[in-house]
Amino acid sequence: MPQLRIALAQVNATVGDLAGNSSLVVEWTRKSREGGAHLVVFPEMVLTGYPVEDLAIRTSFARASGEALQALAGSLEAAGLGDIAAVVGYLEHDSVGPRNAVAVLHGGRVVARQNKHHLPNYGVFDERRYFKPGSTLDVVRINGVEVGMVICEDLWQDGGPITALGNAGVDLVVSPNASPYERNKDDQRLPLVARRAAEAGAPLAYCNLVGGQDELVFDGDSLVVAADGQLIGRAPQFVEHLMFADFDLPGGREYHQGQIGDFSVRRVFLSDAVPAYEPLPAPRVFEPLSDEAEVWHALVTGLRDYVHKNGFRSVVLGLSGGIDSAVVASLAVDALGADSVYGVSMPSSYSSEHSRSDASDMAARTGLHFTTEPIGEMVSTYVSQLKLTGLAEENIQARCRGMLLMALSNQNGHLVLATGNKSELAVGYSTIYGDAVGGYAPIKDVLKTLVWDLAKWRNAEAEKRGETPPIPENSISKPPSAELRPGQVDTDSLPDYEVLDALLDDYVHGDRGYDDLLAAGHSPELVDKVLRMVDKAEYKRRQYPPGTKISNKAFGRDRRLPITNGWREG
């Protein structure tokens, strides 16, 4: 009975960093070899990072990717790792065009190559813009085990490569993935992987990328299932992880090659069965995180990697004493450490005493750097010189704060964090060139009601660990306000957030039209008001900083509507 030990290397690659990603592959292949693995599987396009976007059509980058793959095979051999087969995703460029590809490296050579067959073209994916589809399947014989490969979207296709592998006959399927996180996505993965294992008639090992890339964040959550769909092992979310799994496979199947359905199947021989060895205990099955924990870790991971991968060492943000800035500050401290976070209180003549004290309390609870920079004199200069009143006077306060933060960024090299949430961004309740300034917006895809839920969850987690809750209770409980005029609260301009977010969920996330929104129980007056606000604010959203995607319809990558647009619902 053939035996095979595999390792799934759930790692954090950086787009464009061919040298760094090559070193990552060598490092984790060494760890895999030390654990006795015969085969190590890396995520989709690990060598180039994912997504490479228009780098895919830049000939110099495609050539460098191919050269890096060849060099990586030699580096693994030189490091004494040539006897372990490594499945590595990369960017291929052949006579047809760019390919999303995977290679098997062994003995200092590239022994097998396979191109992704199904190219997703929905949501955040534009793969048909960049890549050409493949039509071949390489099945590699390792220790007498026939191992087939499928890349990410190929798993999601009924009657696709998995069906062909099942008809060709394989003992194991490995699947490199770069599947971005969104809420509740882990609920879809396991049933899918289990169905495909049953379809192939073989165990399936699913290795997913982890880490942040611009707006996207990858959660790992790698899986191994048996041929009957039973879960064998599950990796943790949002951390790099190496998962080992041993397989005793029956062998003796009937194997075919050549044209099978739409695919040309090629058999590649590496090694026959090895002497029997003692298998490892079954891999651990990590439980998926709770909803709030999952979102929090996604936001922390996205922020940390955006800061570090773009060469920043610190961040600065306005601390208003409100819930949004408190949650962003807490995320930043968790992501980067308190010593890398600079909070600035910027009171105007309309700022309440509790706003100042709550901001100071937040800083004391977390240990972040804290300063106070009053903006009254700056505002007075604009107001008196330009004779500003009403909305213009309100907005100049936000813009003075934005300029102050950008000045501190220029002076000290901080990355400015915008603290607006998705509800405000949806209805345009933000000041362009004011609170919308910054290099990154951590809660850009988080509705206001979820911001409160996250704050309560984070404080509860701190209490469980015997730590000081980072977010002042008053920041959570007080009515939200921009404090740009006397006695101002958000509900002066907006519906209650519980009501607003329910409508935004249907209109933005669900793409429901006017009649459907009324049928869902939303009042006509509310629908008329909110849809008008959302549609008019598109130009503001185009100029807002990037931020971590957690929903199925994030502004920017997912929801792409024209600014100049004569269509109105209703």
N, C-alpha and C positions, 0 to 999 in steps of 0.2 A: 504494500500500500504506500504510494508516494506521500512524502511529507514535505511541507514548505512552511518556513517562517517568514512572514512579511512584517514590514514596519510602515506605518502611515506617518509621514512627517508633515504635520500641520504647522506650517511656518509662515512668517511675515516677510514677504518680499517687497521691494521698492521699485516702482516703475522706472525703467531706464537705467538702473544701476546694475549693469551686467556683471561687473567685477564683484560687487558686494553680494549679489544673488548667487554667483558661482561659488563664492566662499561659503555662503549659507548652505548650499547643496553639499559641499565637501564636508562641512562640520556635522550636518545631520546624517549624512551617509556613514560617517565614522561612528556616531552614536548608535546607528542602526546595526552596523557590523559588530560593535562591541556587545550588543544585545543578542547576537547570533542570527540576525536576519539574513536571508538569502536574496530578498527583494525589498527595495524601499520605494515607496510611491510618494511623489511630491505633487503639489497642487498644479492646476492648469496655469500655463505660461509663467511658471515660477522663475524661469531664467530672465525674463524681461519685466516681470511684474504685470499686473492686470488691473484695469484695461489700459492698453497702450494708446488707444485712440488714433490720432493721425500719425503717430510714430510708425504705425503699421505700413503706411504708404510712403514712408521716407526710405529710399533705397539704401542710404548709408546705415541706417539703424537695422534694417533687415539683414544686410550683409554682416554687420557686427554681431547680430544675434546668432547667425549661422556659424561664424568664426568662434564665438564664445562657447557654443555647444561642442564643437570639435575640441577646443582647448580644455573644456571641462572634463571630457572623457579622458584626456591625457592626464589631467590633474588628479582625477580619482585613481587612475592606475599608479601614478607616481607616489600617491599617498598610501599605497598598499591596500587600496579598496577596489581593485579591479575585479575581484571575484564576486562582488555583490552587484546584482543588476539594479540599476537606478532608473526609474521612470520619471522623466523630466519634461515639463511643458516648456515650449519656446515658440518664437516666431520664425516660421519657415518662409522662404520666398523662392519659388521655382519658376519654370517657364510660363506657368499659367497666372501666377500672381502671389500675393501674400497668403499665408495659411496660419491658422491657429493649430499648432501641431504638438505632438508628444513624441519623444524618442526614448528608446531603451539604451542605456550606456552600460557596457560590460567589457572588461579586458582591454580598456583603453580605446575602445571603438564605439561608434554608433551602430548598433546591430539591428535596430528596427526603428521605423518611423511610421507615424499614422497622423492623418489630418482630421480635424473636426468635420463632421458630416453635416450636422444641422446647425445653422448659424442664426441665433436669436436676433430678432429685429423688433423688439417691443420694450416698453418701459425704459430702463437705462441702457439697453443693449442696442448697438448699431453695427453688429458684426457683418451684416451683408454689405455695408458700406466699405468694409475693410478687407474681408477675407473671401477666399474662394473655397467651396466645399470639397471635401475629400470623397473618395469612393472605394478606398481599400481598408482592409482590416488585417493587422499583423497579430498573429497568435504566437507567443513565445514560449518555448518549452524550457522550463527551469526546474531542475531536480525531478524530472519526469512529469511535471505538472504543466498542463496546457493553460497558459494565462492570456486571456483576451483583454482588450482595452477599449474604453469608451470615454469621451471627453464631455463633461458637464451636460450641455443641452441634449446631447445624444441620448442621455438617460431618459429624458422627458418625452421622447417620441415613441408612440405606439407603432409597432411594426418596423422599427428602425434598426440600428446596429445591434442592439441586444437580441432581437429576434434572429438576426443573421448569425450571431455568435452561438445562440442556442441550437440553430440548425447545423452549424459547422461542427459543434461539439467542443466545449471548453470545460476545464475543471475549476476555473476561478476567473472572475472578472474584476479588474481594477479600474477605478474611475477618478481621474484627476479633475478637480473642480475649482472654479472661482465664482462661487455663488454668493452674491451680496446679501447682507442681512436686511430683513424687514420684519416687523412684528409678526409673531406666530408662524414664521416660515419653517421653524424646526418641526412644527406639527405636520407639515406636508412632506418633509424629506424622508422620514422613516417609512411611511406607507409606500412611497414611490420606490425607494430602494428595495424594500421587501418584495414588491410586485415584480420588479425587474430581475431580481435574483431568481424568483420562481420561473419567470419567462425564459431565462438563460439556463435554468436547471443547474445552477452552480452558485456557490457563495459569491458575494459581491462586497468589495472594499471601496468605500467612498471617502476620498481625501480632499478636504476643503481648505482653501486659503483662510488666513486669519490676518487682521490688521486693517488700518485705514488707508484709503487712497482718495484724496480730495473729498467729495461728498459721500463716497461709498465707504462702507465698513463691512468687513468679512468676519464672520463669527466662528469659523472652524466648524465645530459640531460634526466632526468626521465619524463615520459609521462603518461597522462590519456586520453583515448579516449572513446567516446560513442559507443554503439553497431553498429551505422551506420558508424563508422570510423571518426566522427567529433572530432577534437582536443578540449579537455576540459581544460587541464592544461599542462604546460611544465615548468620544473625546470631549473634554470640557469646552465651553464657549469662551471666545475672546482671549485665549492665551495660546502661545506656541506649545505644542505637545507632540510626543512621540508615542504612538500606540502600536504594540506588538500583538500579533495573532498567529497562532499555529494552526495548520490545517492537516488533517489526515484525510486524504482524498481517495476514493475508491479506484479511480483509473479504469481501464478496460472499456472506456466509451468508444463509440465509433466516431472517428474524426474525418472531416472532409476539408478540402481546400479548393481553390479555383473560384468560379463565379457562383455565388450563393445569393439569390435575390438580386438586389441592386448593388451588391458589394463583392469585390474581389478579395478573397481570403488567402493570405500567404502564411505559411508555417515557417517559423524561425527556431532552429535548434541551438540551445545553449548548454544544457547539461542533463544527464540522466539521473535517475533516482539516487539519492545519497543513502548511506547506512542509517537505520532507524536511530532516533535520538529521543530523549525525554522531553515531551512538550511542556511549554510554560502553562501556568494556570490561565484560565480564561481572562481576557482583558477586562478591565473595569468598565462598568456602564455608568457614566456620569449622568446624573439627573439634569434635565434642562432647567435653566434658571426660571424664576417667577417672572411675570410680565414686567413689573417695575425694575427688578434686578437686571433683567435682560436689556431693557432700554437704557438703564443707567450705565451698564458696562459698554454698550454700543457707543454711547455719547462720550464716555471717557476714552475709549480706544480711538475713536475718530479724531478727537481733539488732540490726544497725545501724539498720534502719528502725523497729523497735519503739522503740528509745531516742530517736532523733531526732524521729520523727513524734509522739511523746508528750511532747516538750518537755524531755527530760532531757539533761544535758550530761556525766554521768559515771555509772559503775557501781561497786558494791562487792560483793565476794564473799569467802567464807571460803576461805583457802588452807591446805589440810590436808597438802600434800605428796603427796597421792594422785593417781591418774590423772584422775579426773573433774574435780576443781577445776583441775588443770593444763591440761586441754583447754579448759575453759570460759574460763579466764584468757587462753589463747592466742587463742581465738576473739574474745574481747572486745578484745584488743590489735589484732588484724587488723581488726576492725570499726570501732573508735573511736579507735585510737591509744593508746600507752602512758600518755600524760598524763591520759587520761580514765578510767583503770582503777585501782581501789584494792583491793589484796589485804590481808586481815587474817589473820594466824596467831593461833589462839585455843587454845593448848595447855591441857590439863587434866593431872591427875596421871598419867593413863594414856597420854599422848602420848609417842611414842618420839622419840629424838633425831633419827633420820633424817627423821621427819615435819617437824620444825622446820627442819632443814637443807635438805631438798628444797623446802620452801615458799620459803625464802630464796633458794635457787638459781634457782628459777623466776622470782622477781621480778628477780633480777640479770640473767638471760638476756633478759628482755623489756623491762626498764626501767620496769615499772609501779610505782606507789606501794605501799610495803609497811610495815606496822606489825605489832607483836605485842601482843596484848591477852590475857594469861592469864585463865582463867575459874575457877581453883581456888577462890578465896575465894567467888565467887558460888555455885558448886556446893555448897561446904561449908555455906553458910547454909541452902539448901534441904534438903540431906541431914540436917543436924543437927536443924533445926526440925521437919521432917516425918517424921524417922526412916526415910528412904527406903533401900531395898535392892533388889538384883536389877535387873529391867528398869526399874523406876521410877528408880533411881539412874542407869542408863545413859542413859535418855531425858532426864533433867534436864540433862545435859551438852549434848546437842544443842539443847535449848530455851534454855539460857543463851546459846549461840552465836547462835541465831536472834534473841533479844532484843537482843543486842549489835549485830548487823548492822542491825537495824531502827532502833536508837537512832542509829547513825551515819548511816543514811539520813535520818532526821528532822532530824538536826543539820546535815547538809551537803548535802542535796538529791540524794544518790546514788540510783540505782535498784538495789535488791538483786537479785543473780542467784542463783537456786537452782542447785545443781550436780549434782542427781541424774540418773541415766540411766534409760532405759526398762525395763531388766531389774529394777532395784530398785523402780521405781514399779509395775511389774506385780505383783510378789509382796508389796508392802507393806513392803519393807525400807527404810523411811525413818521419820523421827519427825515426825508432824504437829505444827505450831507450833515445829519445830526446824529440821532441815536442809531442811524443805519450805517455809520462809518465803521470800518474795521477790516481785518483780514480774514476773520473766520467768525461764524455765527453758530455756536454749539447747539442752541435749542431752536434753530430755524424751522425744523420739521416737527416741533413738539407743540401740540395744542395747549392752550392755557390751563384747561382743567387737568391735563396730564402733568403740567409743570407742578401744580399743587400736589398731585399724587406722588410724584417723584420726591418732592421735598419732604413729605411726611414719611415716605419709605426710607429715605436716606437718614433722617433723624432717628427712626426706629432701629435701623441697623446699627447706628452708633451706640444707642442705648443697650442693645443686645451685647455689644462688645465691651461695655463699660467705659465708653468714650463720651466726650462732650458732643452733643448733637451740633452739627455745623451751622444749621440755619435757625436764626432767632424765631421763636414762636410768633412774635408780633409781625414778622415779615410774611408769615403764612396766613395769619388770621385777619389782618387789617384789609379794608377794601383797597383794591389796586387803584393807583392814581399816577398820572404823569407829573402832577404838581407844577403845571405851567401857568396856572391862574388860581386865584383864591378859591379854596373849597372844592377844587376839581376832583372828580372820580371818573373812572373809565365808563361807568354806566350812564354818564351824561351824554356820551356819544355812541355807545354800543349797547346791544342787548346784554342781559346777564350771560356770563360766559358759558354756563351750562346749556342755555338755549342756543347761543351762537355756535358753540362747538358741535352740537348735534346737527345743525343745519350745514355747517362747513364740512362735516364728515360726509353728508349725503351729496353735497354739491361738488366739493373738491375731490374727495377720495372716491366717491361713487359715480361722478359725472352724470348725475341725475338732472333732468330738465325741469322746467317750471311746473308742468302738470304733475310729474312724479313727486316733486317736493311737496306740493299741496296734498297729494294723495297720501304722503307719508305723515301728514298731520301738522306740518308747519303752516303758520298763519300767512295769508296773502300779504299782509302789511310787512311782516318780517322778511319774507322771501323777496319782495320788491326792494326793500331797503338794502338787505345784505348782498344780494346778487349785484346790485348797482355798485356797491362799494368794492366788491371783489373784482368786478370787471374793469372798473376805472383804475385800479391800483396796479395793473400789470406792469406799467413802466417803472414803478418803484421796485417791484420784485426783481426786474432784470438788473437793477443796479445794486442789489443787496449782496453782501458777501456770501461765499459758499458756506454750507453747513452740513452736518452729518445727516444722511438720509436714514429714517427709521420706518417710514410708512410706505404704502404701495403707490403713493402719488405725491412725491415731494415736488415742491416748486423748483423749476429749473430742469433737471434731468428727466423727470417723469411727466410733468404737466407743462406742455409747450403750447401756449396760445399766442396769437398775434397781438401786438400792442395796438396797432391801428386796426380796429375791428368794429364793424357796424352791426354785428349780430347781438341781439339782446334777448334773453329768455323772457317769456311772458307776453 
